[in-house]
C-alpha cells in the first residue's frame, strides 16, 4: 500500500467539508426548534429576541467558515486521533504493570479531578484523559477557525465552554469515583437526598437552576451578617440610608457615604466583623453612611437610572447634611454603584455642585468598550429579548441575573455545587460570602433598559452622550479628586477597562490595582492581608505602561486608601469633631440596621405585590 493510499484511507476517519457543514446545519435546525420551545414557555413569540438565537447565528457562521476551510477541523481531528492512540497504548502498558506518563493532565487549578482514583484507577484515569483530550480538541477547533468577528468568537467560546464543562465525567454518577463510593456507602441515600435538594432548588429558581451554595439557615441579617451597629435614618422609594454608630470618641469632620451596587445587597461590605469594610471604616474614625437599595417589584417598573441618581446619592447627600450639619461628603462606591457615582459627579459638575470632596471607585466600569465575558450576553438581538421581557414583567428577576453571573465561573459556582448537592447528597456548608451571593435583588425595567443600552451596548457614558434629568453629563468635567481601585483577576470589571475611566477624569487621580478578583480583591481587610496591591504615582496612556512602572506592596490596600483620604487637604478629614450618633441630628431613627429593605428576599417582594394586585 502506497503512502498516498494510506493517507487517503486514514481520512475516512473524518468528515469531508460537505458532510461537516451538513451536520452543523442540521444541529442548528434542531437548536432553533429548541429555542422556539423555550421561548414559548417564557411567553416570547419571537425566538430572535433571545441570547439562544445569538448562539444559533454564531453556530451558522462557524459552519460557513468550516466549509470554506475544513483543514482546521481535519488537523485537530488528526491530533485527537493520535492522542487517543497514545492513550490506548498507555492503558495497555499500565495493565502490564508499567508506569507511564499521562498523555494529558488537568490544569493546576482544575479541582474536578482531585480525588485519588482519577489518577490511581486505570479506568477512571482513562475516562479523565479521554475527556480532557476531547475538551482540548473542541476548544482548539473553535479557537482556530478564522473569518469570524470578535463577538461571534466570544459567543462561541463561552457556549462551547459551557457545553464541554457540562459533559465532564465528574458531573455524572457512573463516571465519578467519589460519587460511586458515596452511593455504595450510603446504599443510594445520597442520590435520594440529592433529588430532594434538586426539587427544592427548582422551586426557588427562575430562568435557570439556582443551585444552593450555602446553608441559608445559618445566617440572619443583623446577627452574624450585616451586624455592624447602626440605624436607618432616611428612606424613599429606592433606598434606605443607614448611619452607623461610632466606635471612637472623635470622628473626622467630613462624613463618608458608601454607594454599593444594587444587583445584590449592600452587606457584601459588612459580612462578619473580621472582614467588614464598614466596621473597619467606623473604627478608623469615619462617620459612615451606606445606601441600602430597595428590592424592587413590578410596581417600581418606571424607576429609571436618573431616579437612582436623584433618589440615591443625591438624596443621601441631602440627608447626611441634616444628620451631621455637614454639606460636604467623601464617597466610596462599588461596581455599578461606582458607575452611578461617576454619572452623579458629572451631573453635579454640570450644576457646579461641589459637595463631594473626594470619590473612590472600587471595581468600577465607566468605559464599556471591553466589558469582559459578560459581554457575551449582550448585543442588539439579546437586548431586544431582555427589553421585551422587562416590558412584560416590569422588572428583571435577580435570580436570573445571578445564574448568568455564576455561568461566568461555571465549574466553581455551578458544577461543584451540583455535584456536592445532587450527586453526593451533601448539604452546602455555611459560608457568608455565598449567602450574600444568593441574596439577589431585582432591577426595575426602566433602569435596567437604560443601563444596558447606554453602558454595555452603546458605551455612551464615556463618550459624553448620556443625559440625566434634562442635563447632558460629561465625565471629563469631573474635577473631584478620585481614588480608583481595581482588581487584577476581575472578570466582571476588567482592570484594563476600568483604567480608561481613570483617564477620563480631569481632577487628581490615584489608580491602585489590588490582587485577586471582583470581591476578594476589594474585601481584603488588613487583618487578613492575603493579597497585595500595586501603586504607581503616574497615569500613563495604557494600563500595560502603568503596570510596568507599578510597585508591588504586601497586605491590604485599605490602609493605603485611609492614608490617601486623610493626608489630602481636599478631603477635609484631618480635623476631628465629637462622634455623631444616629438620631441625634435632624434625622430620627426609623429602624435598626440592616433595615427592612435589605431583609426582603425576591420571593417576599413578589408575593407582597401579587397580594396587593
KEZANU-797243 format. One record per residue: residue in three letters; x, z, y of N, C-alpha, C in turn. Coordinates in steps of 0.02 Angstrom, whole numbers, plus 50000, padded with zeros to 5 digits. Each point is the difference from the previous one (the first is absolute). Layout:
N
AlaXZYXZYXZY ...
! end
This chain:
613
Unk500425000049940499585000050060500445000050062 Unk499864995550046500414999450061499845005750048 Unk500475000950048499895005150051499384998450041 Unk499894993450014499424998150040499365001649963 Unk499984998649934499415001549961499875007549998 Unk500545003949992499935007249998499705002650065 Unk500264997450055499755002350066499274998150008 Unk499834993949978499304997850007499545004349958 Unk500225001349937499585004149957499925007050028 Unk500535002750030499965006850026499505000450056 Unk499894994450035499525000250055499295000949975 Unk499884999149935499335001049973499775007350007 Unk500475004450012499825007050010499665001050068 Unk500034995050044499785000850069499434995250016 Unk499685001350056499474995650024500304994350041 Unk499684994149995500214994850047499635001250066 Unk500204996750054499715001450066499244999350001 Unk499744994749968499284999050001499635005649965 Unk500275002149942499685005549963500015006550041 Unk500575001450031500065006250038499545000150060 Unk499974994450036499554999650058499275000749978 Unk499844997149942499325000449975499825007249980 Unk500485003549969499885006949981499875004450061 Unk500424999150052499925004050061499334998350033 Unk499824993650000499374997950031499405003049964 Unk500025000049933499445003049962499975007550011 Unk500585003150002500015007350013499725001550069 Unk500164995650047499755001050068499254999250003 Unk499724995249962499284999249998499665006249972 Unk500285002849946499725006149972500075005850050 Unk500555000150036500115005350049499484999650056 Unk499844993950023499504999150052499315002349976 Unk499844998749936499375002349972499975007750000 Unk500575003149985500045007350002499895002450072 Unk500304996650049499925001850070499265000050019 Unk499654994749980499294999450017499605005749970 Unk500165002049939499645005649969500145006550037 Unk500635001150019500175006150036499695000150069 Unk499994994350034499714999750067499255001149998 Unk499684997449947499285001149992499855007449992 Unk500435003549961499915007249991500085003850066 Unk500454997350045500125003350064499524997650054 Unk499544995649983499524997850050500264994550046 Unk500524996549981500294994650040499834993449968 Unk499694995550038499804993649972500554994850003 Unk500495000950045500534995150009500655002749969 Unk500214997349943500605002549967500644998850039 Unk499994995450049500604998850039500165005950046 Unk499525004550011500115005750044500255005949959 Unk500574999049968500275005349957500744998949990 Unk500365005549991500714999449984500104996549934 Unk499505000549955500054996749935500034992550008 Unk499634997450050500024992850012500694997950024 Unk500325004350039500674998650025500484999449941 Unk499915004249949500424999649940499884993349965 Unk499374998049997499834993749968500334994150035 Unk499985000050066500334994750038500744999949987 Unk500305005949997500725000449988500184997449930 Unk499575001649951500114997549932499974992449999 Unk499534997150037499944992850001500624996750031 Unk500255003150055500604997350032500605000649954 Unk500025005449961500545000949952499974994649947 Unk499394998549975499924994849949500234993250026 Unk499864998750063500204993650030500764999450002 Unk500335005450019500734999850004500324999749930 Unk499695003249951500254999749931499964992849975 Unk499454996650016499924993149977500534995450032 Unk500195001550062500504996050035500705001449974 Unk500155006449986500665001949977499965004749940 Unk499864997249941499905004149940500655003049973 Unk500584997650023500625002549972500115007450013 Unk499715002650054500055007250014499715004049941 Unk499424997649975499685003349944500384998849935 Unk500234993849990500374998449939500625004449995 Unk500375000550055500635003849999499875007449985 Unk499485002650030499865007149989499745001249929 Unk499624995249973499785000649931500584999649952 Unk500494995750015500604999549958500395006650001 Unk500055003050060500355006450005499645005549961 Unk499344999950004499615004949964500084999049924 Unk499984993849979500074998449928500685002449974 Unk500534998750037500675002249979500035007649996 Unk499705003350050500025007450001499605002949941 Unk499444996749984499605002549944500374999149933 Unk500354994449993500404999049939500545005449994 Unk500325001550057500515005350001499705006749982 Unk499395001350024499675006349985499855000549926 Unk499754994649970499865000049928500645001149960 Unk500544997050021500645001049966500215007350004 Unk499905003050058500185007150009499595004549955 Unk499364998449994499565004049956500254999749929 Unk500184993949978500264999349931500635004149990 Unk500454999850049500625003849996499875007550000 Unk499505002050040499825007250001499755002349932 Unk499584995849969499735001749934500565000449948 Unk500554996750012500575000249955500485005750017 Unk499805004150051500395005950017500514999150056 Unk500014994150030500474998950055499745002950065 Unk500465001550046499835002050068500084994050045 Unk499484998350037500024994150042499815001850072 Unk500264996050046499825000950070499324996650012 Unk499565003150040499354996950013500074993550038 Unk499544995449987499994993750037499795001150072 Unk499555004750010499765001650067499825007450002 Unk500095003250057499835007050008499555001050061 Unk499605005350000499575001450058500435001650061 Unk499734998850059500345002050061500095007650001 Unk500505002350034500165007150001499425004350025 Unk499604997250046499445003850028499344998749963 Unk500024996549943499404998549961499885005849952 Unk499485004050014499875006049960499514998949942 Unk499814993749988499514998649947500305000949931 Unk500664999249994500314999949933500515005649992 Unk499855005850027500475005649996499955003849934 Unk499454999449964499955003449935500544997549953 Unk500315004549963500584998449957499854994549950 Unk499384999749975499844995049948500044992950024 Unk499934998950066500074993250025500694997249986 Unk500505004349992500684997849986500205001249927 Unk499765005549971500235002149933499614996849944 Unk499374998450011499584996949949500064992450006 Unk500224996749947500134992850004499374996050019 Unk499425002149975499394996450015499835000550074 Unk500015006150027499825000850070500534997250046 Unk500625000149978500544996950039499884992550004 Unk499784997049945499854992849999499414998450045 Unk499485004149996499414999050043500195000550073 Unk500405005050016500215001150070500404994050025 Unk500514997949961500424994550023499624993450003 Unk499554998949953499594993950001499594999750064 Unk499715005650018499605000350062500444998850061 Unk500585003350003500444999250058500254992950007 Unk500134996749944500204992950003499434995750026 Unk499405001349975499414996350023499905001150075 Unk500055006350022499905001650071500524996450043 Unk500625000349979500534996750038499884992550005 Unk499794997049945499884992849999499434998150048 Unk499465003949999499444998650044500215000650073 Unk500345005450017500215001150069500484994550023 Unk500474998249957500484994850019499654993350011 Unk499514998549959499644993750007499654999750068 Unk499635005350016499635000250063500494999850060 Unk500545003749995500475000350057500374993550010 Unk500104996149947500424994050005499614993750015 Unk499345000350000499604994150016500044998750075 Unk500214993950018500084998350070499384996550028 Unk500004999150066499474996150031499385004050018 Unk500045006749998499435004150017500145003950065 Unk499485001450038500085003850061500175007349984 Unk500265003550050500175007149990499385004049981 Unk499424998550032499395003649985499784998849927 Unk500044993849978499824998349931500475003549951 Unk500644999950015500495003249955499895007549998 Unk499865003050057499895007350002499385001849960 Unk499474996150007499395001249962500134999549925 Unk500354994749980500154999149929500455005549973 Unk500515001950040500455005349978499625006549988 Unk499565001750047499635006349995499555000049938 Unk499614994849992499514999849945500344998849932 Unk500574996650001500384999449938500265006849979 Unk500245003850048500245006849985499445004349973 Unk499404999450029499445003949975499844998249927 Unk500004993549985499854997849932500535002349951 Unk500634998850017500555001649955500045007549987 Unk499935004050051500035007249991499385002749963 Unk499444996750008499405002149963500094998749925 Unk500394995049982500114998249930500575004049967 Unk500285004750035500545004049971499775003549936 Unk500405000049948499815003449937499895007550009 Unk500275002850053499895007250013499285001550019 Unk499614994850018499315001150022499504999749942 Unk500234999249938499554999349943500165005249946 Unk499475002449969500085005349950500474997949944 Unk499894994049972500364997949940500734998550012 Unk500204999050063500694998150014500355005050045 Unk499735005950006500335005350038500165005749952 Unk500645001049983500175005049949499795007150020 Unk500045001650064499815006750022499265001249991 Unk499604994850015499275000649992499825000449926 Unk500354996249958499875000249928500145007049972 Unk500555003050020500165006849977499465004850022 Unk499794999350063499485004650025499344999049961 Unk499844993849984499384998649964500015003249930 Unk500584999549966500075003149934499965007650006 Unk500355002750049500035007350008499315003050015 Unk499614996650041499345002750021499434997249958 Unk500164995849950499494996849959499504996050041 Unk500264996950052499594995650042499655003350057 Unk500085006650008499655003550055500244997550068 Unk500634997950004500264997550064499624993950024 Unk499814995649952499634994050020499295001650021 Unk499705004949967499325002150020500015003150069 Unk500495004450011500075003250066500164994850054 Unk500404995149981500164994750047499404995850019 Unk499574998649950499394996250014499545003950046 Unk499955006549990499585004250044500274999850072 Unk500665000350007500304999750066499894993150032 Unk500034994749960499894993350026499294999250026 Unk499515002549962499304999650022499915003750066 Unk500325005950005499955003950061500314996450059 Unk500584996949990500334996450054499614993950021 Unk499704996549953499604994150016499415001850045 Unk499715005849988499435002150041500195001250073 Unk500625002050011500225001550068500404994350031 Unk499994994149969500394994350024499584995350040 Unk500344995750038499684994850038500474994050005 Unk499794994249976500394993850003500695000949969 Unk500025002949941500635001249966499975006949967 Unk500445001149953500015006349964500425005150037 Unk499695005450024500365005450034500225005049948 Unk500614999249976500275004449949500165006850030 Unk499785005349967500165006850024500755001049998 Unk500285002250056500725000950005500215007349999 Unk499535004450013500175007150004499395004249982 Unk500115006349988499475004749985499685002050067 Unk499454996750017499685001250064499745007150008 Unk499835003149944499735006950003500535005150020 Unk500644997950000500545004750016500115000850075 Unk499644996050040500135000250072499365001350039 Unk500075003650053499455001350046500274999950071 Unk499714995650041500224999450069499945006750036 Unk500515001550038500005006250037500315005849963 Unk500114999049934500305005349960500704998149975 Unk500044994949958500674998049975500204992950022 Unk499594996650038500194994050038499655000450067 Unk500294996850051499725000450068499895007350021 Unk500505004149987499915007350007500325003050062 Unk500334996150042500285002850062499435002550044 Unk500035006250023499445003050038499874996250065 Unk499374998650011499804996550062499244999650004 Unk499764997150054499284999550011499824993250030 Unk499414997649984499734994150032499745002150069 Unk500254996750053499815001950068499624994450036 Unk499954994249968499654994450032499814995149946 Unk499454996550010499814994749953499544995050033 Unk500004993949973499534994850020499824996049938 Unk499744994150007499784996149942500574998449952 Unk500604998950027500544997349959500535005149980 Unk500035005750034500545004649982499845007250018 Unk500345004549964500045006950020500725001350022 Unk500075004050053500675001750025500165007249980 Unk500535000749960500215006649976500585002550044 Unk499945006250023500555003350034500265005549954 Unk500664999949988500295004849954500205006550035 Unk499945005449964500185006550028500765000650005 Unk500245002950054500735000550009500315004949952 Unk500644998849984500385004749958500595002950039 Unk500054998250064500535002650044499685003050062 Unk500355004650032499735003250060499994995250059 Unk500504995750004500044995050053499954993049969 Unk499724995450038499944993149977500234995250055 Unk500184994049979500184994950050499414998450045 Unk500154998550062499484998950049499564994049982 Unk500324994649979499624993949985499725000349930 Unk499344999749993499705000249933500144993649961 Unk499905000349935500164994549954499374997749964 Unk499854993650005499424997049965500254995649943 Unk499715001049941500164995849941499414995349986 Unk500154993649995499504994849985500144997349931 Unk499675002449949500124997749931499614993649985 Unk500134996849944499594994249980499305002249979 Unk499534995550002499325001649979499834997049931 Unk500504997249967499894997449932499955005849951 Unk500375005350011499955006249961499935005850048 Unk499935006049973499915006050041500665002050034 Unk499935003650055500575001950041500505004549964 Unk499775003649948500415005549974500594997749957 Unk500154993549998500634997949972500575003450038 Unk499885001850063500495003450041499925007549997 Unk499565002449956499895007349993499795001449928 Unk500444998549953499845001349930500135007449984 Unk500585001549973500185007149989500435002450058 Unk500035006650011500435002550054500724997649996 Unk500254999249939500704998049991500154992950023 Unk499494995649999500124993150022499524997850055 Unk499715004850035499534998450054500364998550065 Unk499934993950024500294998350064499655003750056 Unk499355000949993499625003750050500275007150008 Unk500085003549944500255006950004500705000250029 Unk500424995349981500684999850026500004999150075 Unk499574995550025499964998950072499755006250037 Unk499515003349971499755006250029500565005250003 Unk500385000549947500545004949996500574998450048 Unk500054993750021500524998250050499785001650071 Unk499375002350008499775002050066499564994850035 Unk499734995349963499554995050030499285002449995 Unk499614998550052499285000849995499724993649970 Unk499815000449937499854994049961499254998849995 Unk499804993950017499324997649989500044994049953 Unk499504999349957499994994249956499294997249996 Unk499954993549996499354996749993499814999749926 Unk499415002349984499724999449933499444994950004 Unk500134994149974499524994450006499395001149956 Unk499444997450023499385000349961500054995749938 Unk499635001849949499934995749941499344996250010 Unk500034993950026499394996650024499584997049944 Unk499364999750013499534996449957499714994150038 Unk499474996949974499704994150031499765001250071 Unk499825006350017499725001450067500514998850056 Unk500654999949983500524998950050500294993049996 Unk499614995449973500234993249988500254996550063 Unk499725001750059500174996550062500585003150038 Unk500295005349974500585003050033500604995449990 Unk500284997850056500554995349997500685003250014 Unk500514995950000500685002450011500065003450068 Unk499684997150050500045003050067499645006750002 Unk499485000849958499675006649996500475005249971 Unk500404997849950500505004649972500515002150053 Unk500154995550047500455001750055499665004850049 Unk499404998250022499655003950051499795006949974 Unk499745000249939499765006349971500545003649959 Unk500584996749993500555003149964500535002850046 Unk500574996650010500545002750041499805001650072 Unk499624995450031499825001250070499545006050008 Unk499515000649956499555005950002500395006349983 Unk500484999449955500415005949981500435002350059 Unk500294995350037500415001950057499585003650053 Unk499404997550011499545003450047499845007149975 Unk499875000649936499815006549972500595004950003 Unk500604997449987500605004350001500115002850070 Unk499864996150051500055002650069499535005950010 Unk499394999549973499535005550006500245006149961 Unk500324998949944500215005649958500635003350026 Unk500444996250033500665002750019500144999950074 Unk499574996650038500104999150072500624995750014 Unk500184995849952500564995450008499744992849995 Unk500154996050051499784993049999500414995749952 Unk500635001749991500464995749962500105002549929 Unk500144995349956500115001749929500584995949973 Unk500295002549946500434996049956499584997949940 Unk500124994149974499594997449945500444998249940 Unk499785002049941500294997749937499464996149963 Unk500174994149974499504995949965500294997549935 Unk499554998049955500214998249932499614993949976 Unk500374995049976499704994149968499514996550047 Unk499384998949978499514996650042499835004350061 Unk500095006649994499925004350059500524998350053 Unk500594997649978500514997850047499824993450032 Unk499694995549962499774993650029499495001450054 Unk499555004749987499505002050050500345003250060 Unk500505004249988500355003450055500364994950044 Unk500334995149970500334994850040499494996250042 Unk499434998449970499464996650037499755004350057 Unk499945006549987499775004750051500505000550058 Unk500655000449984500515000350052500014993750042 Unk499904994349968499974993750038499384999950045 Unk499455002649975499395000550040500115004750059 Unk500325005749987500145004850054500484997150051 Unk500494996049977500474996850046499634995350046 Unk499524996449973499604995450041499595003850052 Unk499825006249985499605004250045500445004650042 Unk500674999449994500475004450035499885007349983 Unk499835001349938499875006749974500645002449965 Unk500325005050027500655002349974499975006949969 Unk499455001749969499925006749972500395001049934 Unk500224994749968500405000849939500744999950021 Unk500345005649990500705000650022500484997149949 Unk499835000349936500414996949949499564998449940 Unk500204995049962499614998149941500464999049941 Unk499775001949942500384999149938499584995949951 Unk500314994949971499664995849951500335001249932 Unk499625002049951500255000949932499724994549955 Unk500454995849973499814994749953499424995850028 Unk500124997250059499474996650037500154992650011 Unk499534995849983500044992850015499684998550067 Unk500354996350041499724997250062500074992450000 Unk500484997649963500094992849988499844998849926 Unk499484996049987499754998949933500224993249972 Unk500564997450027500254993649974500135000349926 Unk500305005649978500155001149930499725006849979 Unk499375000249979499685006449984500165002749930 Unk500454996749964500165002349934499504997649948 Unk500005003349942499594997749944499265000350014 Unk499795004350046499295000550014499744993450028 Unk500454995850026499794993650025499704995449947 Unk500135001549936499724995949947499245000549998 Unk499725005550026499285000950000499674996750060 Unk500404997550047499704998050064500204993050020 Unk499514995750003500064993550032499304998050022 Unk499924994250027499364998250030499425000249950 Unk500124997549939499454999749952499815007149976 Unk500505004149986499845006749977499705004150057 Unk500234998850062499715003650057499254998550005 Unk499814993849989499294998350005499595003649947 Unk500315000849940499665003849948499925007350019 Unk500545003050027499975007050022499505000750057 Unk500014995250046499545000350057499274999849977 Unk499864995849952499314999549975499795006549967 Unk500455003049962499845006449968499925005550052 Unk500415000050052499945004950054499344999350037 Unk499804993850012499364998950034499425002449958 Unk500074999349935499465002149954499975007649995 Unk500585003349991500015007249987500055004250063 Unk500344997350051500105003950061500635004150000 Unk500374999949946500625003949994500424997149943 Unk500655001550002500434998449943500105006449960 Unk499834999749937500065005949958500745001749989 Unk500185006150017500695002149995500284999949930 Unk499575000749949500234999849931500254993149981 Unk499684994850028500244993249987500674998850033 Unk500085002650061500644999450034500545003749962 Unk499855006049976500495004049963500214996449936 Unk499534996849965500154996349939500484994350016 Unk499894996550056500434994550019500705002450015 Unk500065005550037500665002750015500365002349937 Unk499635002849952500315002249938500304994149961 Unk499684994250006500254994149964500664997450029 Unk500185002350060500654998150027500565003449961 Unk499845005549965500485003449956499635001749935 Unk499804994749966499525000749945500265004149941 Unk500634999449983500255003849942500025007550014 Unk500185001850062500045007150017499335002950019 Unk499584996150034499385002750028499374997949963 Unk500084996249946499404998249961500135000849925 Unk500464996049973500084999849928500275006549971 Unk500435003450035500265006449974499435005049991 Unk499535000050047499435004649995499494997449949 Unk499944993449994499574997049949500225002449931 Unk500654999749986500275002149936499905007549990 Unk500185003950050499955007249995499285002449989 Unk499544997250040499305002449999499604997349941 Unk500044993549988499544996749953500294999149930 Unk500664999349994500314999149935500265006649971 Unk500345003850041500245006549976499465005350003 Unk499484998850041499465004850006500195006350037 Unk500514999550044500225005950038499665000250068 Unk499935006050025499745000950067500584999350049 Unk499904996650056500544999450048500215006850028 Unk500635000650017500265006350027499785000950072 Unk500055006150024499835001650069500584997950046 Unk499874995450046500524997650045499674998650067 Unk500215003750051499664999750065500034993150032 Unk500574996549994500054993450030499514995149969 Unk499935000349934499534995549966499285002050013 Unk499885006450011499335002250019499814996850067 Unk500475000250048499884996850064499904992549991 Unk500404996949957499974992849990499324997649975 Unk499665004349963499344998249974499435002150046 Unk500175003550054499485002350047499944994950056 Unk499724994249983499974994350046499455000750051 Unk500044995850051499474999750050499774992750008 Unk499374999350020499734993450015500234997750068 Unk499854993750015500154997350066499414996150027 Unk499815001050063499434996450028500114992450000 Unk499474996449992500054992749994500324996950062 Unk499765001750060500254996950061500755001350010 Unk500205006349989500715001750009500434996249951 Unk499804999849937500424997049949500054992550009 Unk499474996850020500024992850013500494998550057 Unk499955004050053500454999050057500735001049980 Unk500125005249962500685001749980500304994549956 Unk499634997849950500264994849955500124993450038 Unk499524998150042500054993750037500585000250049 Unk500035005150042500485000150056500705002249980 Unk500055003949946500675002249979500264995649944 Unk499705000349942500274996849941499944992350001 Unk499424997550022499904992849996500314996250058 Unk499905002450062500224996250058500595003250037 Unk500175006349981500575003450031499954999950076 Unk499425001750025499884999450072500305005750041 Unk500105005849970500235005850038500704998650029 Unk500464997849959500694998950022500034994250049 Unk499504995549998499994994250044499645001350066 Unk499745006150009499655001650062499324996650007 Unk499674998749943499364996550001499415004549984 Unk500115006649998499465004649984499695002650064 Unk499345000550000499635002950056499595005949975 Unk500075005750033499635006049982499635002750060 Unk499365001249991499585002850053500064995950065 Unk500004993349991500034995550057500684999450032 Unk500535002749968500674999950029500494996749952 Unk500354994950023500504996849959500615004549997 Unk500275001049940500565004649992500634996349981 Unk500575003050018500654996949989500505005549983 Unk500274999849939500475005149978500625000350044 Unk500204994350028500604999950041499935003950065 Unk499395001950016499885003950061500085007549988 Unk500115001949938500075007249984500695002450020 Unk500025004550048500635002950023500115007149974 Unk499515002649963500055006649970500595000449952 Unk500425005150005500545000949951499725000749930 Unk500294996449952499725000049932500545001249948 Unk499795003149945500435001449942499684996649941 Unk500344995049973499764996549940500355002849940 Unk499635002149949500315001649936499654995949946 Unk500404996249964499754995949945500375002149937 Unk499774997549942500315002049937500254993949962 Unk500575000849970500374994349973499664996749941 Unk499595003849961499674997249942499254998950011 Unk499795000050061499284999550016499744993249978 Unk499464999949959499704993849978499354998550038 Unk499805004550044499404999150040500184997950072 Unk500495003450029500254998250066500754999049993 Unk500204993949982500714998649989500415001550063 Unk500565003549991500375002250059500274994150040 Unk500144994549967500244994150037499454997050043 Unk499375001649984499444997850041499845005050056 Unk500055006449984499885005150051500524999550055 Unk500594997649983500544999450049499804995450058 Unk499604994949985499774995450053499575003750051 Unk499615004949977499605003950046500445004050048 Unk500555002749974500455003850043500294995650055 Unk500114993649985500284995550050499494997850052 Unk499355001049985499484997750046499925004650060 Unk500195006449993499905004850054500544999250054 Unk499825001650061500484999150055500315006650023 Unk499765005749975500295006550017500555001949952 Unk500275006150007500525002449954499755000249928 Unk500404997349953499804999649930500565002849956 Unk499815004449954500465002449949499714998049933 Unk500394996349960499774997749934500395003749947 Unk499645003049952500305003849946499734997349934 Unk500434999549951499794997649933500105005749950 Unk499455002149969500025005449951500064997249929 Unk500235004049954500034998049931499315000049968 Unk499954997349939499394999949960499464995550030 Unk499365001649985499464995450016499515002550052 Unk499414996950000499515000750053499785007350009 Unk499975003849946499785007050006500595004849993 Unk500384999349945500545004849987500534999850055 Unk500114994250030500494999550053499785003350064 Unk499345000350010499725003250060499925007549988 Unk499705001849944499895007149984500615002549962 Unk500535001350038500645002049971500275005950040 Unk499745006049987500185005950040500725002049993 Unk500285003550050500705002349997500135004649941 Unk499505003649976500115004449943500114996149936 Unk499794993849999500074995749941500634995850005 Unk500064996450054500594996050015500214995549941 Unk499514996949970500144995749943500284993350022 Unk499764997650056500194993350023500365000650068 Unk500474995650011500354999950063499674995150049 Unk500354998550054499734995450050500584996850038 Unk499864994350031500494996350038499814999850074 Unk500505000350043499884999350072500504995050030 Unk499804997150055500434995350037499775000450073 Unk500455001750044499815000650071499834993450032 Unk500194994649968499854993350027499394997049966 Unk499734994950030499424996549973500144992550001 Unk500424997649954500184992950000499414995549983 Unk500124993550000499454995249993499675000149931 Unk500385001549948499734999649933500055006749964 Unk499565001349952500055006249962500645000449959 Unk500244994249976500625000049961500595002250043 Unk500014997750062500535002050046499955007450016 Unk499385002450007499915007250013500285004149941 Unk499834998049939500215003749942500764999749991 Unk500294994450016500734999249993500375005050045 Unk499705001750057500325004650046499735007149997 Unk499585001449950499685006649995500445005049964 Unk499885006350017500365005649968499535003849955 Unk500235001449939499585003649951500095007650010 Unk499435003549997500005007350006499665003049939 Unk500245005849980499675003549945499405004050026 Unk499535001349957499445004350017499414996550032 Unk499565003950029499374997650028500104997550071 Unk499594995150019500024997450068499615004450049 Unk499615004749974499585004150045500415003650054 Unk500555003549982500395003250054500284995150051 Unk500164993949978500234994950047499464998450050 Unk499384999549976499444998850045499915005950048 Unk500045006149975499935005950042500525000250055 Unk500614998149983500534999850050499844994750053 Unk499764994349976499834994550047499445002150047 Unk499475002949974499415001450042500125005950047 Unk500465004449983500125005950043500594999050047 Unk500464995549983500604999050041499884995450058 Unk499474996149998499874995250052499515002850051 Unk500194999450063499605002950053499314996850004 Unk499964993549979499364996750007499465003049955 Unk500215003349946499505003149956499755006650028 Unk500375002950047499795006150035499835005549950 Unk500405000649949499885005349951500495005850007 Unk500474999350048500505005150006499735006750023 Unk499504999950044499725006250025499505002849950 Unk499955006649997499555003349953499455003850038 Unk499435000649968499445003850027499745004549945 Unk499555004550018499705004549950499634995949947 Unk500045002349939499674996549945499264999150013 Unk499744994149982499304998350011499605001049936 Unk499455003450006499585001549942499374995850003 Unk499804996749946499384996050001499415004150024 Unk499604997150044499405003450024500115004050063 Unk500625001050021500145004050060500004995750063 Unk500014993549993499954995650058499284998450015 Unk499894994150028499324997950018499624997349940 Unk500354998849944499664997649939499915005849952 Unk499415000849976499855005349953500084997649927 Unk500115004649956500084998449929499334997649971 Unk500024994349967499404997349966499975002549928 Unk500564999549966500055002549931500745000349982 Unk500145003449946500705000849978500264993449971 Unk500654999050008500324994349967499985001149924 Unk499964994649962500104993050018499384996650030 Unk499445003350003499414997050031499574996149951 Unk499394998750021499524996749956500144992649990 Unk500324996750049500154992949992500484998849942 Unk500525004249996500504999249947499735002049932 Unk499505004350000499745002649937499534995249964 Unk499744995050036499514995649970500324994449959 Unk499784999549938500224994649956499574993850012 Unk500234994349976499624993850007499315000649969 Unk499975002849940499355000649966499535004450040 Unk500265005250033499585004450040499714996250060 Unk500424996150032499784996250059499454995049981 Unk500114996449947499524994849980499345003149977 Unk500035005849967499395003449979499615002450061 Unk500355002850049499665002550060499654994450037 Unk500344994350006499704994450037499434996849961 Unk500065000149934499464997349959499375004250007 Unk500095006650003499435004550009499694999150069 Unk500444999150051499764999150068499584993750007 Unk500204994849963499624993750003499325000649966 
! end
